[in-house]
């Protein structure tokens, strides 16, 4: 946003790349939030707001480089804005020490283990609470994805509302590549494989713990893993790529195949800890992030290992240089194919449920004086013989130990987004 005059006179703004394609009313909400929608509508109706000299409507979309004329006034806020958090010098230093790189659109942090991404019950110190350290000028930066409290590594922060929308779309469409390193207990029998196990919240945990759920309630979850090196049969160093974004996905998947992440007692129990001098902290690190940047060139950032992880690597005889090669990008189904698959599955499921309800109703009450409409054991609408097993009742297909990278003839299922690994 480039402003050429103050609020006491007519103001002229130049639309910046971050606001390309945004609605006019959304532009005001981003840059002049004290001006209410009623005022914006009145100005537009009376021709006081102009874009490149022409009358504009609140629903019009702006383009980079356009000149926006805003009349004076309207600066009395409709509601009191919440004050920014006052940070101590120590907190500001802590925030700045995490920075790997930053520019006008993004701040990339190396989150240490033990620091939560967001606040919660009893959590006072977190990354989101430290972002005011980067908001001396301009809008407050915002989170666009998350890491577990005990997971370290690359965390992307958007500097502006426009870049937040841009990056969020890349995460939701799976065009961002997230590469994790982990130390795991034992060694998988297949060095390069794909884990496909649906996940759901574990009942009784308040949503704080996930579990494998192969019923129709489980959400599709896919993880590609590759063994980089091994320490006998005791432990292995693996590279993980989440192809979907379910909560705790990497941790649940590795525990489910019998190789929990070292230090992850939540999902691996006592078996997740190695004897000797290996730290009991969790050894899961968001090593690298590759994502499109609003400027056009890709943003590719690597985060150094935390101290306990680096020491564990050294004690097990692993060399960081062995894992530096960029893994092959996993194949991805086109968005239209994914949408068609999801719609077809939902339609089939609804159809089967309707058939089940009709069958129960017909079996309970047939024509007057003639008893049930169907014989015992034969639901309405089903042909004699073995009943067909519904798609919803079949367990979800999984590929534990299936070598990755081979064509299956079917595009992968659509994944989810915005969750923690």
Residue pairs with C-beta under 8 A, 6 or more apart in sequence:
1 13
1 14
1 16
1 19
1 31
2 13
2 14
2 16
3 11
3 12
3 13
4 11
4 12
4 13
5 11
5 12
7 72
7 73
7 75
8 72
9 72
10 69
10 70
10 71
10 72
11 69
11 70
11 71
11 72
12 67
12 68
12 69
12 70
13 31
13 67
13 68
13 70
14 65
14 66
14 67
14 68
15 27
15 62
15 63
15 64
15 65
15 66
15 67
15 68
16 64
16 162
17 64
17 162
17 294
17 295
18 105
18 160
18 161
18 162
18 163
18 166
18 294
19 27
19 30
19 62
19 64
19 162
20 62
20 63
20 64
20 162
21 61
21 62
21 63
22 30
22 61
22 62
22 162
23 58
23 59
23 60
23 61
23 62
24 40
24 44
24 49
24 51
24 56
24 57
24 58
24 59
24 60
24 61
24 62
24 68
25 37
25 40
25 58
25 59
27 62
27 68
28 35
28 37
28 40
30 139
30 160
30 161
30 162
32 70
32 74
33 77
33 81
34 74
34 75
34 76
34 77
34 78
34 81
35 74
35 75
36 74
36 78
37 58
39 74
40 49
40 58
41 58
43 49
43 70
43 71
43 74
44 55
44 56
44 57
44 58
47 55
48 69
48 71
49 55
49 56
49 68
49 69
49 70
49 71
50 56
50 68
50 69
51 60
51 62
51 66
51 67
51 68
51 69
52 66
52 67
53 67
53 69
56 68
62 68
84 132
84 135
84 140
85 129
85 132
86 132
87 95
87 130
87 132
87 133
91 130
91 133
92 133
94 130
95 130
95 131
95 133
95 134
96 133
98 109
98 110
98 111
98 112
98 127
99 107
99 108
99 109
99 110
100 108
100 109
100 110
100 154
100 301
100 303
101 107
101 108
101 301
102 108
102 134
102 159
103 159
103 295
104 159
104 160
105 158
105 159
105 160
105 162
105 163
105 166
105 293
105 294
105 295
106 156
106 157
106 158
106 159
106 163
106 167
106 293
106 299
107 134
107 141
107 156
107 157
107 159
108 154
108 155
108 156
108 157
108 289
108 299
108 301
109 127
109 154
109 155
109 156
109 157
110 152
110 153
110 154
110 155
110 303
110 304
111 117
111 127
111 147
111 151
111 152
111 153
111 154
111 155
111 286
112 152
112 306
113 149
113 150
113 151
113 152
113 281
113 282
113 306
113 308
114 149
114 150
114 281
115 125
115 126
115 127
115 149
116 123
116 125
116 126
116 127
116 149
117 126
117 127
117 128
117 143
117 146
117 147
117 148
117 149
117 155
117 420
118 126
118 127
118 128
118 143
118 146
119 126
119 128
119 129
127 143
127 155
127 157
128 143
131 140
131 141
131 142
131 143
131 157
132 140
134 141
134 157
134 159
135 141
138 159
138 160
139 159
139 160
139 161
141 157
141 158
141 159
142 157
142 158
142 161
142 164
143 155
143 157
143 158
144 156
144 157
144 158
144 164
144 167
144 168
144 171
145 155
145 156
145 171
145 418
146 155
146 418
146 419
146 420
147 153
147 155
147 286
147 420
147 421
148 248
148 251
148 284
148 420
148 421
150 263
150 264
150 281
150 282
150 284
151 282
151 284
151 285
151 286
151 420
151 421
152 284
152 285
152 286
152 303
152 305
152 306
152 309
153 180
153 285
153 286
153 287
153 303
154 178
154 286
154 287
154 288
154 289
154 301
154 302
154 303
155 286
156 167
156 289
156 291
156 299
158 164
158 166
158 167
158 168
162 294
163 294
166 292
166 294
167 176
167 291
168 418
170 176
170 291
170 292
171 245
171 291
171 417
171 418
172 417
172 418
173 335
174 243
174 244
174 332
174 415
174 417
175 291
175 292
176 289
176 290
176 291
176 292
177 241
177 288
177 289
177 290
177 291
177 329
178 241
178 242
178 286
178 288
178 289
178 421
179 239
179 240
179 241
179 286
179 287
179 288
179 289
179 290
179 327
180 239
180 240
180 241
180 242
180 250
180 284
180 285
180 286
180 287
180 421
181 228
181 237
181 238
181 239
181 240
181 284
181 285
181 287
181 305
181 309
181 323
182 237
182 238
182 240
182 250
182 254
182 261
182 262
182 283
182 284
182 285
183 235
183 236
183 237
183 238
183 261
183 262
183 283
183 309
183 312
183 313
183 316
184 235
184 236
184 237
184 238
184 254
184 259
184 260
184 261
184 262
185 234
185 235
185 259
185 260
185 261
185 262
185 268
185 271
185 272
185 274
186 233
186 234
186 235
186 236
186 258
186 259
187 227
187 230
187 233
187 235
187 236
187 259
188 225
188 227
188 236
188 238
188 257
188 259
188 401
189 401
190 401
190 402
190 403
191 226
191 227
192 225
192 226
192 227
192 403
192 404
192 405
193 224
193 225
193 399
193 400
193 401
193 402
193 403
193 404
194 222
194 223
194 224
194 225
194 399
194 402
194 403
194 404
195 222
195 223
195 224
195 225
195 253
195 256
195 257
195 398
195 399
195 400
196 220
196 221
196 222
196 396
196 397
196 398
196 399
196 400
197 212
197 214
197 221
197 252
197 253
197 256
197 396
197 398
197 400
198 212
198 213
198 214
198 218
198 219
198 220
198 221
198 396
199 210
199 211
199 212
199 213
199 218
199 219
199 221
199 246
199 247
199 248
199 249
199 252
200 210
200 211
200 213
200 217
200 218
200 219
201 207
201 209
201 210
201 211
201 247
202 209
202 210
202 211
209 248
209 266
209 267
210 246
210 247
210 248
210 249
210 252
211 252
212 218
212 252
212 256
214 395
214 396
214 398
215 395
216 349
216 392
216 393
218 396
219 244
219 246
219 416
220 244
220 396
220 413
220 414
220 415
220 416
221 244
221 246
221 249
221 252
221 253
221 415
221 416
222 242
222 243
222 244
222 412
222 413
222 415
223 240
223 241
223 242
223 243
223 244
223 249
223 250
223 253
224 240
224 241
224 243
224 330
224 404
225 238
225 239
225 240
225 241
225 254
225 404
226 238
226 239
226 327
226 404
227 236
227 237
227 238
228 236
228 237
228 238
228 239
228 318
228 322
228 323
229 236
229 237
229 317
229 318
229 319
229 322
229 323
230 236
230 237
231 316
231 317
231 318
234 274
234 316
235 262
235 274
235 316
236 259
237 313
237 316
237 318
237 323
238 254
239 287
239 323
239 327
240 250
240 254
241 327
241 330
242 249
242 250
242 421
243 330
243 332
243 412
243 415
244 415
244 416
245 415
245 416
245 417
245 418
245 419
245 421
246 252
246 415
246 416
246 419
247 419
247 420
248 267
248 420
248 421
249 419
249 421
250 261
250 284
250 421
251 260
251 261
251 264
251 266
251 267
251 284
251 421
252 267
254 260
254 261
254 264
254 267
255 261
255 264
255 267
255 268
255 272
256 400
257 400
257 401
260 267
260 268
260 269
260 271
260 272
261 267
261 268
261 272
261 282
261 283
261 284
262 272
262 273
262 274
262 278
262 282
262 283
262 312
263 272
263 273
263 279
263 280
263 281
263 282
263 283
264 272
264 282
264 284
265 272
265 273
273 280
276 315
277 315
278 312
278 315
278 316
279 308
279 311
279 312
281 308
283 308
283 309
283 312
284 421
285 303
285 305
285 306
285 309
286 303
286 421
287 302
287 303
287 305
287 323
288 300
288 301
288 302
288 303
288 326
289 299
289 300
289 301
290 298
290 299
290 300
291 298
291 299
292 298
292 299
293 299
305 313
305 320
310 320
313 319
313 320
328 405
330 404
330 405
331 405
331 407
331 412
332 412
333 341
333 411
333 412
333 413
333 414
334 411
337 411
338 411
338 413
338 414
339 414
341 411
341 413
341 414
342 414
345 391
348 391
348 392
349 390
349 391
349 392
352 390
352 391
352 392
353 392
355 381
356 379
358 380
358 381
359 374
359 379
359 380
359 381
359 382
360 379
361 380
362 372
362 373
362 374
362 380
362 381
363 372
363 373
363 374
363 379
363 380
364 372
365 372
365 373
366 372
366 373
366 374
367 373
373 380
374 380
378 384
379 387
382 388
